[in-house]
């Protein structure tokens, strides 16, 4: 019989990335999909000691010892959800509730030509958005000003612009408005620049057998640029640098096929 040669299995890898972000106690909290990640590349670097013979004129390699192995990866993600922004900014997330309670007498120092954010405070630096019944009065509240003549309003963003040449001069005024009831997610950066997680890749390859990956403990750090405003004709992508760590009771990387009956 002729020799049976090994069949080459070509692979065009595709799949869904799941993150299981650890809490402050380094406990897993449950997996969530990252959304579309067009690239997840693993790199392995080894540090070796080499020994060469001194017994012959040509000093030849007689032994090697691998002393260190470092596994790193890079993830590229273009699912620009609030969850991705939170991960990239290494931020905390909170839900802000906006109540439909009328506000009157919000004193602000203004100047003609400038724009002011309603409801902006130390506790709420973004301010309120989506407002109705916006009014501007003199500091003592006795003189009302006219929208479109003395000031302009963008109700959706909660911004007021003082018109140059209108009746409002530099000084204090009273803002009044009513927020629309609702809630939104707000992110806040802190001192963290990275986070611990487990990473799972559920394969759905375009070619080749499916191989699912699991890394029980990684450190993820945002890397590169985050376009906030851009005129490039392309969708935004962000990158994460990944250090694949060796857990005390697990290996660094697991790769598994699918059970076949």
C-alpha positions in Angstrom: 0.0 0.0 0.0 1.2 3.5 -0.7 2.1 5.9 2.2 -0.9 7.8 3.5 0.0 11.4 3.7 -1.3 13.9 6.2 -4.1 16.0 4.9 -3.5 19.7 5.3 -6.2 21.5 7.2 -6.5 25.1 6.2 -8.1 27.5 8.6 -9.9 30.8 8.2 -10.7 31.6 11.8 -13.8 33.4 12.9 -15.6 33.5 16.2 -17.2 35.4 19.1 -15.2 36.7 22.0 -16.6 36.5 25.5 -15.2 38.4 28.5 -15.7 37.3 32.1 -14.4 40.4 34.0 -13.2 39.7 37.5 -14.5 41.8 40.5 -12.3 43.3 43.2 -11.9 39.9 44.8 -10.7 38.5 41.5 -13.8 36.4 41.2 -15.4 35.6 37.8 -18.8 37.4 37.4 -20.2 35.9 34.2 -19.4 36.1 30.5 -20.5 38.8 28.1 -19.9 39.0 24.4 -17.6 41.7 23.1 -19.4 42.0 19.8 -17.6 42.1 16.5 -13.8 41.7 17.0 -12.1 41.4 13.5 -8.8 40.5 15.0 -7.5 38.5 18.0 -3.9 37.5 17.6 -1.8 35.5 20.1 2.0 36.0 20.3 4.4 33.8 22.2 7.9 35.0 23.2 10.5 32.7 24.8 13.7 33.5 26.5 16.3 30.8 26.1 19.7 30.1 27.5 22.2 28.6 25.0 25.4 26.7 25.6 28.2 26.3 23.0 31.0 23.8 23.0 34.5 25.1 23.7 36.1 21.8 22.8 36.4 22.4 19.0 37.5 25.2 16.8 34.0 25.7 15.6 32.0 26.4 18.8 28.8 24.5 18.2 25.5 24.6 20.1 25.3 21.7 22.5 22.3 22.7 24.7 19.4 25.0 25.2 17.2 25.8 28.1 13.9 27.7 27.9 13.8 29.8 31.0 10.8 32.1 30.3 7.6 32.0 28.2 5.5 35.1 27.7 2.1 35.0 26.0 0.5 38.2 24.8 -2.3 39.0 22.5 -4.0 42.0 20.8 -7.7 42.3 20.4 -9.2 44.7 17.8 -12.9 45.5 18.4 -15.3 47.7 16.4 -18.4 47.1 18.5 -18.5 50.6 19.9 -21.2 50.0 22.6 -21.1 51.7 26.0 -19.6 48.4 27.3 -16.7 48.7 24.9 -16.1 52.3 25.8 -16.2 51.3 29.5 -13.6 48.7 28.9 -11.4 50.9 26.8 -11.5 53.7 29.3 -11.2 51.3 32.2 -14.1 53.2 33.6 -17.0 52.6 36.1 -20.5 52.6 34.8 -23.6 54.1 36.5 -27.2 54.8 35.6 -28.2 58.4 35.9 -32.0 59.0 36.5 -33.3 62.4 35.3 -36.6 63.4 36.9 -39.2 65.7 35.4 -39.0 68.3 38.2 -39.1 71.9 37.1 -35.9 73.9 37.9 -36.1 77.6 38.5 -33.6 80.2 39.6 -30.4 78.4 38.5 -27.9 81.2 38.8 -25.2 81.3 36.2 -22.6 83.9 35.2 -22.8 84.4 31.5 -21.3 86.5 28.7 -22.7 87.2 25.2 -21.6 84.7 22.5 -21.0 81.9 25.0 -22.9 78.6 25.4 -23.9 77.2 28.7 -24.9 73.7 29.8 -28.0 73.5 31.9 -27.8 71.6 35.2 -24.0 71.4 35.2 -22.7 70.8 38.7 -19.8 69.2 40.3 -21.9 66.1 41.0 -23.3 66.2 37.4 -20.6 67.7 35.2 -22.4 66.5 32.0 -25.5 68.5 33.0 -29.0 67.8 32.0 -30.2 67.0 28.5 -33.6 66.8 26.8 -35.3 69.7 28.5 -38.5 71.7 27.9 -39.8 75.2 29.0 -36.4 76.8 29.0 -36.4 80.4 30.3 -33.7 83.0 31.0 -34.3 85.9 33.4 -32.3 88.6 35.0 -30.5 87.8 38.2 -33.3 89.1 40.4 -35.9 87.3 38.3 -37.9 90.4 37.3 -36.8 90.7 33.7 -37.6 87.8 31.3 -35.6 87.5 28.1 -36.9 86.3 24.8 -35.8 83.1 23.0 -34.4 83.8 19.5 -33.8 87.4 20.4 -31.7 87.3 23.5 -30.8 83.6 23.7 -30.9 80.4 21.6 -31.7 76.9 23.0 -30.9 73.4 22.0 -33.4 71.4 24.1 -32.0 68.0 23.1 -28.6 68.7 24.5 -29.7 71.2 27.2 -27.5 74.1 25.9 -28.3 77.8 26.0 -26.4 80.3 23.8 -26.4 84.0 24.8 -26.9 86.1 21.7 -24.4 88.9 21.0 -26.3 92.2 20.7 -29.4 90.9 22.6 -30.7 92.1 25.9 -28.4 90.0 28.0 -25.1 91.5 29.1 -22.2 90.0 30.9 -23.2 89.0 34.5 -25.5 86.7 36.4 -28.8 85.4 35.0 -31.5 82.9 36.2 -32.1 79.7 34.1 -35.3 77.8 34.3 -36.2 74.5 32.6 -38.0 71.2 33.1 -36.0 68.0 32.3 -37.7 65.2 30.5 -38.0 62.1 32.8 -35.6 59.3 31.7 -32.3 57.6 32.5 -29.0 57.0 30.7 -25.7 55.3 31.3 -22.7 57.4 32.4 -19.1 56.3 32.5 -16.4 57.8 34.8 -12.7 57.1 34.5 -10.7 56.4 37.6 -7.2 55.3 38.6 -7.4 52.0 36.8 -5.8 51.5 33.4 -6.3 47.7 33.1 -8.5 44.9 34.3 -8.4 41.2 34.9 -10.7 38.8 33.1 -11.1 35.4 31.5 -11.4 35.2 27.7 -13.3 32.6 25.7 -13.4 32.4 21.9 -16.3 30.4 20.5 -15.2 29.4 17.0 -17.4 29.7 13.9 -14.7 29.3 11.3 -15.1 30.0 7.6 -12.7 27.2 6.9 -11.2 24.4 9.1 -12.6 22.6 12.1 -13.9 24.7 15.1 -11.4 25.1 17.9 -12.7 26.9 21.0 -10.2 28.9 23.1 -10.2 29.7 26.8 -7.7 31.8 28.8 -8.7 31.6 32.5 -6.7 34.7 33.6 -5.6 37.7 31.5 -4.8 41.3 32.1 -6.3 43.6 29.5 -5.0 47.1 28.8 -6.5 49.6 26.3 -4.0 50.5 23.6 -3.8 53.1 20.9 -6.2 55.8 19.7 -9.9 56.3 20.3 -11.3 58.7 17.6 -13.9 60.9 19.3 -14.4 63.2 16.2 -13.1 62.1 12.8 -13.7 62.8 9.1 -12.2 59.5 8.0 -14.5 57.4 5.9 -14.2 54.3 8.2 -15.7 52.9 11.3 -14.0 53.3 14.7 -11.9 50.4 16.1 -10.2 50.1 19.4 -7.4 47.8 20.5 -6.6 46.0 23.8 -3.2 44.6 24.7 -3.6 41.3 26.6 -1.2 39.6 28.9 -2.1 35.9 29.2 -1.3 34.9 32.8 -0.7 31.5 34.4 -3.1 30.9 37.2 -2.2 29.0 40.3 -4.5 26.1 39.5 -4.9 26.3 35.7 -2.9 26.5 32.6 -2.5 29.8 30.6 -4.3 28.6 27.5 -6.8 25.9 26.6 -7.9 25.0 23.0 -10.6 22.4 22.5 -12.3 20.9 19.5 -16.0 19.9 19.5 -17.2 16.5 20.8 -18.2 14.1 18.0 -20.5 11.2 18.7 
